[in-house]
Every structure is written in structure tokens, then in C-alpha cells.
């Protein structure tokens, strides 16, 4: 699948430290999840290399912050232009290693690049404050300064966007970064880094430490233990988020965490059902259900339950499953065997507790799973509590608004939620009552670069994107001038 690259030199397999490509003593394989075929072997670095990357970032820091906001903005803008100019190649790399349909991969390149564009603009607007004086003899100011060397540990489901959403605001604020990309999808990350070099981002400002799953633990420990690293941004599972948080306690690092979700999708009696069907389909099945904002549980009010289930299943039956490079495919493979097994476990559990398959329900050859809808779901099922992260939609029935809100909030997660209603009073009541960082009302797609993305409860800390995203990478310094 990589033979079709317009620019084959974007296929990088070495790590990047201090502007140098590092082959490392060991390598690990990257596979195509659609075929199982080996795509490349990539540098498998460890803790010592991570420390070298931290040192390189630290050495590059003063030059990068002194460059000034406008020059940093211009370099980020060039990086954005190059990401977009190479959209097709980046998408090919992504589909090859991650499996998402090519059209979706192109969409992610545009989405990922949009954070670079946005933070190139925001770089120029990290304004401090001048406070009104309380006392004639003093003046007080607040400076906003870059926090220092930042680390980013990113997942495989958005191989580009989860990197740019962290790296672009860090670079804009004047911080250098060490990235540890997911071991399943390092090729997109390395190609993006190559484009950053071509854009003129100086050596050491952006480093990529690739590692397999065992070495990722060691690299993670080195990043957390370092007192030079002042900030860690992580997107991934809640379980690993807790480990990293504990590992960062000794050095009291600032943390941004974007962890698991368990998104409810509520359809009220007064909803536009056709629109709700489209919204639920888009939210549930994109990236084969492997996003942290994907709908996990669908709650439908009694009066429209049967109509919704029938129309939703009809929509899901039309989805084409296959290799992401095939034209017209809506759903690619799951990322790995364990992901397929989890979906199968959730479906079997639902069926054993009274669930009724309306469409799908079975695994296909390789790492593919049928887009599945199960009706008559109940709160004792695994899918009610755990994030399935796959193409399985359980549909629950409810009677009252209060009941739906209680069920939706009955989880430790609080990332994305969705509901469909045409009643303006209900929209405010439910929108305010949902314990989530993000609420989609009459839409199933909510992510964009200018909105604050993030969760409450155990879904994480901090916000990415928007004007707030850069604050994670900035420290406030209060300056008090006396004797005036
Ligand atoms: P996912 O559910 O996306 O597979 P993970 O949390 O397992 O989520 O992985 C997300 C990222 O975290 C990957 O880059 C992975 O290598 C890294 N990772 C996993 N475990 C650890 C760990 N113990 N320490 C540091 N990084 C880790």
C-alpha cells in the first residue's frame, strides 16, 4: 500500500532526536491491520534515548522561546502548508498503518493540520495582563511564559491529530517537545516530523522517540521521572492515564490527560428521527467505533424506540466494510486482534442478558467486525459500563427525561455526550444536566480546532484546541513593582 506515495521520502522509519534521524540498535515491525502485512520496521528506542531527546529539547528551548511569537507563528504556518500539500501521502500512510478508510484519513490530515494553523495564529495572542493598582506605590503585571520541555504520549486512533493537538500549542507557546507516538502507528508521526523539519522548525525543538510496547513503558517512565520535563500531555486509556499521573507525582508535573469516554446518545420523543439516525451512525461507526468520543450507548425514548431501531439498523446495513484503500468503504479493520475480541465479548455478553441482534453481530475474517446493532440493551450489560471502542451499538429504552439523564451520567467517564430534541427548554435542561465536558445537541460530530476538547470526571484534565488549549503550555508569572 505504500508504493503509491507521491513522495517516497516521507516514509521515515528512524526516530528523530536533535534534528538527526536515529536508527537505534533494535527495530520493531509495523503492520497493516487490514492484511496483516508488514509495512516497515521502525527504530525501537529506550530510556537512554528518551533522556537524550529531553536533553536536546532542553538545549533548544532558549533559542526557540527567544525567537519570538511572530517567527514561531510563521514556522508553524509553513508546517501547516506542508501537511496540507502532502495530504494524500499522509493519508496513505495513515490508512496503511491504522486501517481507517482513505477518505476518513484525508479528513484526519485536514483536522490534524487545522490545529497547526490555529495555534500558528494563537501564538501571536498569548497576552499577559496589567492589573489595576490597589495602592499608589505599586504596579502589578502578569507575564505568560512557556512552561518548558513538554512530553506528548499519543494513541493510534488519530495518528496525526492527537500529535498536532498537543505539539502545535506547545511550540506556539515557546516550548520544545518530545513525542512518544503509538507503537502501532509511528509512520504518520515520523512523516509529520519530516515535514516539520522541511518547514524549518529548528533541531531539538521537535523530537520523536519511537518504541515498541515494552519500550514505551520505559520511555514513559523516563519522560515522567525527568525534572526537566515540565508538562506531560497524554491521550489514551484511563488505565494508562492513572499510571502516568502517579509517575508524574514525584516531579509535580503539569498534566493534560485525555482519557476514555463512554458517550451516551439520547433520542427524545420530540427528536427529528431521521437526523438522529444519521447523527448516531456518524458518531458510532467512524473509525470503526475507535474514537474516545464515539457513541457507546444509545438511549431512545419509548414512543420512538421501534422507529429509531428500524431506521438505524437500515442505515447501518448500508455501511460497506473492507480495506480502507478500497473506494466506497465506510468501515475498515479494527486495530488489533484484542480489539476484535473485546467487541465480540461485549456483543456476546449483551446477547446472553436478553439483547436482540437487529443487524450484524459477528466477526468477519481477519480483524474485521460487522457493524452491529443490538436492541433491548440493559444496564447490567458490559457495554453499559465499559467503552467498547468498536462497531457495536447497544440501544436502551427509557421513559422519562430524568431517567435518561440518570442513566447517561451513571459512569466514571465524562468526555462526549449527545442528544436529539427540538424542545428548547429540554435542550437547556439536559445540556446542563449531563456530566460531560462536551455535549452535541442534534449533531453527532463535534470536534474542531476552535472548540475546547476535553472531559470531566475520570475522562481527564485540561482542554485541547480553542484559545484555552495553549494555556496548558503557559505559566503565569506575577511581577510586582514597588516603590513607584
Ligand atoms: P489505547 O487504548 O489507545 O491503546 P494506551 O493507553 O494503551 O491506549 O496507549 C496510548 C499510548 O500510551 C501509546 O503511545 C502507548 O505506547 C502508550 N503507553 C501504554 N502504556 C504505557 C505506559 N505504561 N507508560 C507510558 N506509555 C504507555
Boltz pocket constraint, residues with backbone or C-beta under 6 A from the ligand:
constraints:
  - pocket:
      binder: B
      contacts: [[A, 153], [A, 154], [A, 155], [A, 156], [A, 157], [A, 180], [A, 181], [A, 182], [A, 183], [A, 211], [A, 212], [A, 213], [A, 216], [A, 217], [A, 218], [A, 219], [A, 220], [A, 221], [A, 235], [A, 236], [A, 237], [A, 238], [A, 240], [A, 241], [A, 243]]
      max_distance: 6.0
